Amino acid sequence: MYMWNRSIWIFLCIACLLFNSTSASGIDEEDSAILILLSDGDVLGAAELINKSHKGNAIYENILVLYQNNDKATFESSLTFLSGRAKKGEVLASRTLADYYYYHEKDRETAQSWYRLAASQGDSISEMTELVTEIFVNKDESRITELKALADEGYISAAYNLGIFYNKKGDLESKKLARSYFKYASQYGHAKATYNMAVYYKQDGDIESYMKLLSDSADKGFWSARFQYGVELYRGRYIERDIPKFIEYMEVLSEEGVTKASVGLGSYYNESAKTIEDYEKTEIYYSRAAYAGNEEVLEWLIVYYEHRLAHEVNEAMAQKLKDMKLLFKDAKSTEKQEVPAG
């Protein structure tokens, strides 16, 4: 548990690798789209693409089996089939197994071995993933020159990850290098790098550039930028205050599972509450956040269910939330014990 919690930021950073085209990697754009859908948990979307273009193709059908609720024998049969195809040089099978273990099973070690194989078979995304994991997770900084070489070859995600690497170091010279890499990646459309540059401009006091790049990153779909743009709409400091648009932004993000957006909307309705309906909206958004693991809203919900639910007490729900609070506390205690000394 500790390793995964400690490395969450790098797993998010690795996700940016998918911004690069895979047309030159041995996996075409449609295959890449299928893999992205599967890694995001959209099995139905992936199945639709497969049925449209690859119906009857054994490798694609076995790829779907990994993510569907099949019996153990069917699953193991597909796993054996894909493993065999991967070892015979089928890069799509190798990459599928790597992504499956990485995103679905959360088995980084097994995923890494499949990424290495896919990289050796010409998949540039796997090459990048394997390299970035070695540098950030396994702390092998000797391989940073390989990442620089990829950036020099035009891999925008390599430049972005170099920005992450140098920014993490913290010294002034490294910070300057980080900014230069983020700027380069941003100029070529990397949404996360664009967001980082927006933050830099805000720190510089260049609000016009901050808002421009924040808007650009949000338009490209990066959730942090979309959230922050929504916050700016609410605050009205740098752009005209627009509450309906703020609500629209946050509702979409909340539906997508962004906990901060659920908390933000819940807080908005709670602070401006005038009717039972307002409290009920607070309940909806705070409940989403609570079930996603946010403890801050639990106390409000417990009080709400004990005293204010349409003027009726709901002790059962209040007790359920109290039990959830204890579970969070136990999980934190266990996690703390698992952190190695030093």
KAHUFEN-V498489 format. One record per pair of residues at least 6 apart in sequence whose ideal C-beta (glycine too) atoms are under 8 Angstrom apart, sorted by the first residue. I is the first residue (numbers start at 1). J is the second residue. D is the distance in Angstrom with one decimal. If there is no record, write none. Layout:
BEGIN
[[I:J:D] [I:J:D]]
END
This chain:
BEGIN
[[1:334:7.6] [1:335:5.6] [1:338:5.6] [2:335:6.9] [2:338:4.9] [2:339:5.2] [2:340:7.3] [3:108:7.6] [3:137:7.9] [4:106:6.6] [5:335:6.8] [7:136:7.4] [7:137:5.3] [10:132:7.3] [10:133:7.6] [10:136:4.3] [10:137:6.0] [10:164:7.8] [13:132:7.3] [13:136:7.4] [13:160:7.6] [13:161:6.3] [13:164:5.4] [13:192:7.7] [14:129:5.8] [14:132:5.6] [14:133:7.0] [16:157:5.5] [16:160:5.8] [16:161:7.7] [16:190:6.9] [16:191:7.9] [16:192:5.2] [17:125:5.5] [17:128:5.0] [17:129:5.9] [17:132:7.4] [17:157:4.7] [18:32:7.4] [18:36:5.8] [18:125:7.0] [19:156:6.8] [19:157:6.1] [19:189:7.8] [19:190:6.0] [19:191:7.1] [20:124:7.4] [20:125:7.0] [20:128:7.8] [20:155:6.3] [20:156:6.2] [20:157:5.3] [21:29:6.9] [21:32:8.0] [22:28:7.1] [22:29:6.6] [22:31:7.4] [22:32:4.3] [22:123:7.5] [22:124:7.0] [22:125:5.7] [23:29:5.8] [24:124:6.6] [25:91:7.9] [25:122:6.4] [25:123:4.7] [25:124:4.0] [25:125:5.8] [25:126:7.8] [26:91:4.2] [26:92:7.9] [26:121:6.3] [26:122:4.1] [26:123:5.2] [27:35:7.5] [27:91:6.2] [27:92:5.9] [27:95:6.0] [27:123:5.9] [27:125:7.4] [30:49:6.7] [30:53:6.4] [31:92:5.7] [32:125:7.8] [33:49:6.3] [34:46:4.9] [34:49:5.3] [34:50:6.4] [34:60:7.7] [34:63:7.5] [35:95:6.6] [35:96:6.7] [35:99:5.6] [37:43:7.7] [37:45:4.4] [37:46:4.1] [37:49:7.0] [38:46:4.9] [38:63:7.4] [38:67:5.5] [38:96:7.9] [38:99:6.8] [38:100:7.7] [38:103:7.8] [39:99:5.2] [39:102:7.8] [39:103:4.3] [39:104:7.8] [43:64:7.2] [43:67:4.7] [43:68:6.3] [46:64:6.8] [46:67:7.4] [47:64:5.8] [50:57:7.8] [50:60:4.7] [50:61:7.4] [50:63:7.5] [50:64:6.2] [54:60:4.1] [58:81:7.3] [59:81:8.0] [59:82:7.3] [59:85:6.1] [59:90:6.8] [59:92:6.5] [59:93:6.2] [62:78:4.1] [62:81:4.9] [62:82:5.5] [63:78:7.9] [63:82:7.0] [63:92:7.9] [63:93:8.0] [63:96:5.1] [65:74:6.1] [65:75:6.3] [65:77:7.9] [65:78:3.8] [66:75:7.0] [66:78:6.0] [66:79:7.0] [66:82:7.4] [66:96:7.3] [66:100:5.2] [66:104:7.5] [67:100:7.5] [67:104:6.8] [70:78:7.8] [79:97:8.0] [82:93:4.6] [82:96:6.2] [82:97:5.8] [83:93:7.6] [83:97:6.8] [85:93:4.0] [86:93:4.0] [86:94:4.1] [86:97:5.9] [86:114:7.0] [86:117:6.3] [86:118:7.8] [87:117:7.7] [89:121:6.0] [90:121:7.9] [91:118:5.6] [91:121:4.1] [91:122:6.1] [91:123:5.1] [94:114:5.6] [94:117:4.7] [94:118:3.7] [94:121:5.9] [94:123:7.1] [94:126:7.2] [95:114:7.6] [95:115:7.9] [95:118:4.4] [95:123:5.3] [95:125:7.3] [95:126:5.7] [97:114:4.4] [98:111:5.1] [98:112:7.9] [98:114:3.6] [98:115:4.4] [98:117:7.8] [98:118:5.6] [98:126:6.1] [98:129:7.5] [99:111:7.5] [100:111:7.9] [101:107:4.5] [101:108:7.8] [101:110:4.4] [101:111:3.9] [101:114:6.4] [102:108:6.6] [102:111:3.6] [102:115:7.6] [102:129:7.8] [105:111:7.8] [108:133:7.3] [108:137:7.2] [112:130:6.4] [112:133:6.0] [114:126:7.9] [115:126:4.5] [115:129:5.1] [115:130:4.3] [115:133:7.5] [116:126:7.6] [116:130:5.4] [117:126:8.0] [118:126:3.6] [119:126:4.3] [119:127:3.8] [119:130:5.3] [124:155:7.3] [127:150:7.9] [128:150:6.7] [128:155:6.7] [128:157:6.1] [128:158:6.5] [128:161:7.9] [131:143:6.0] [131:146:5.7] [131:147:5.9] [131:150:7.5] [132:147:7.2] [132:161:5.3] [134:140:4.5] [134:143:5.4] [135:141:6.4] [135:143:5.5] [135:144:6.1] [135:147:6.5] [135:161:7.8] [135:165:6.7] [136:161:7.8] [136:164:7.6] [136:165:7.3] [144:162:7.7] [144:165:6.6] [147:158:5.3] [147:161:6.3] [147:162:5.9] [147:165:7.5] [148:158:7.6] [148:162:6.6] [150:158:3.8] [151:158:4.0] [151:159:4.4] [151:162:5.8] [151:181:7.2] [151:184:7.8] [156:184:7.9] [156:185:5.0] [156:188:4.8] [156:189:7.4] [156:190:5.1] [156:193:7.8] [157:185:7.6] [157:190:7.1] [159:181:4.8] [159:182:7.9] [159:184:4.9] [159:185:4.3] [159:190:7.6] [159:193:7.4] [160:181:7.0] [160:182:6.9] [160:185:4.3] [160:190:5.2] [160:192:6.2] [160:193:4.8] [162:177:7.6] [162:178:7.7] [162:181:4.4] [163:178:4.6] [163:179:7.5] [163:181:3.8] [163:182:4.1] [163:185:6.7] [163:193:6.4] [163:196:6.6] [164:178:7.5] [165:178:7.7] [166:174:4.3] [166:175:7.1] [166:177:4.3] [166:178:3.9] [166:181:6.8] [167:174:7.2] [167:175:6.5] [167:178:3.7] [167:182:7.9] [167:196:7.9] [169:175:7.9] [179:197:7.8] [179:200:5.9] [181:193:7.8] [182:193:4.6] [182:196:4.5] [182:197:5.4] [182:200:7.4] [183:193:7.7] [183:197:5.9] [184:193:7.9] [185:193:3.5] [186:193:4.3] [186:194:4.3] [186:196:7.5] [186:197:4.7] [186:213:7.1] [189:220:7.1] [191:217:5.0] [191:220:3.8] [191:221:6.4] [191:222:4.0] [191:225:7.0] [192:217:7.4] [192:222:5.7] [192:224:7.9] [194:213:5.3] [194:216:5.3] [194:217:4.1] [194:220:6.9] [194:222:7.5] [194:225:7.5] [195:213:7.3] [195:214:7.0] [195:217:4.1] [195:222:5.5] [195:224:5.8] [195:225:4.5] [195:228:7.9] [197:213:5.3] [198:209:7.6] [198:210:5.2] [198:211:7.9] [198:212:7.9] [198:213:3.8] [198:214:4.3] [198:216:8.0] [198:217:6.2] [198:225:7.1] [199:210:7.8] [201:207:7.7] [201:209:4.0] [201:210:4.2] [201:213:6.4] [202:210:4.1] [207:238:5.2] [210:238:7.3] [211:232:7.2] [211:238:5.3] [211:239:6.3] [214:225:5.6] [214:228:6.1] [214:229:5.6] [214:232:7.2] [215:229:6.3] [217:224:7.9] [217:225:3.5] [218:225:4.2] [218:226:4.5] [218:228:7.8] [218:229:4.5] [223:253:6.3] [223:256:7.1] [223:258:5.5] [226:249:6.3] [226:252:7.8] [226:253:6.1] [227:249:7.7] [227:250:7.8] [227:253:5.9] [227:258:6.3] [227:260:5.8] [227:261:5.9] [227:264:7.8] [229:249:6.7] [230:245:8.0] [230:246:5.3] [230:249:3.5] [230:250:5.2] [230:253:7.2] [230:261:7.3] [230:264:7.4] [231:246:7.9] [231:264:7.4] [232:238:5.7] [232:239:5.7] [233:239:6.6] [233:241:6.9] [233:242:4.9] [233:243:7.7] [233:245:5.2] [233:246:4.2] [233:249:6.6] [234:241:7.1] [234:243:6.8] [234:246:4.4] [234:264:7.9] [234:268:7.4] [235:241:7.2] [236:242:7.7] [246:268:7.8] [247:265:7.0] [247:268:7.5] [249:261:7.8] [250:261:4.5] [250:264:5.4] [250:265:4.7] [250:268:7.8] [251:261:7.8] [251:265:6.8] [253:260:7.8] [253:261:3.5] [254:261:4.4] [254:262:4.5] [254:265:5.9] [254:285:6.2] [254:288:6.2] [257:292:6.9] [259:288:7.5] [259:289:5.1] [259:292:4.5] [259:293:7.3] [259:294:5.3] [262:285:4.6] [262:286:7.2] [262:288:4.2] [262:289:4.1] [262:292:7.2] [262:294:7.7] [263:285:7.3] [263:286:7.3] [263:289:4.8] [263:294:6.1] [263:296:6.9] [263:297:6.2] [265:281:7.5] [265:285:4.3] [266:281:7.7] [266:282:4.8] [266:283:7.9] [266:284:7.7] [266:285:3.6] [266:286:4.0] [266:289:6.5] [266:297:6.3] [266:300:8.0] [267:282:7.9] [269:278:5.0] [269:279:7.5] [269:281:4.3] [269:282:4.4] [269:285:7.0] [270:278:7.7] [270:279:7.4] [270:282:4.3] [270:286:7.8] [270:300:7.1] [272:278:6.7] [273:279:5.4] [273:282:6.6] [276:310:5.9] [276:311:7.9] [279:304:6.9] [279:308:6.3] [280:310:7.8] [282:300:7.6] [282:304:7.7] [283:301:7.0] [283:304:6.2] [283:309:7.7] [286:297:4.1] [286:300:6.0] [286:301:5.5] [287:301:6.6] [289:296:7.8] [289:297:5.0] [290:297:5.3] [290:298:5.5] [290:301:6.0] [290:321:6.9] [290:324:6.8] [293:328:7.3] [295:325:6.9] [295:328:5.2] [298:321:5.7] [298:324:6.6] [298:325:5.1] [298:328:7.7] [301:321:5.3] [302:318:5.2] [302:321:4.9] [302:322:6.1] [302:325:7.6] [305:313:7.6] [305:314:4.4] [305:315:7.6] [305:317:4.3] [305:318:4.0] [305:321:6.7] [306:313:6.2] [306:314:7.6] [306:315:6.9] [306:318:4.5] [307:313:6.8] [309:317:7.6]]
END
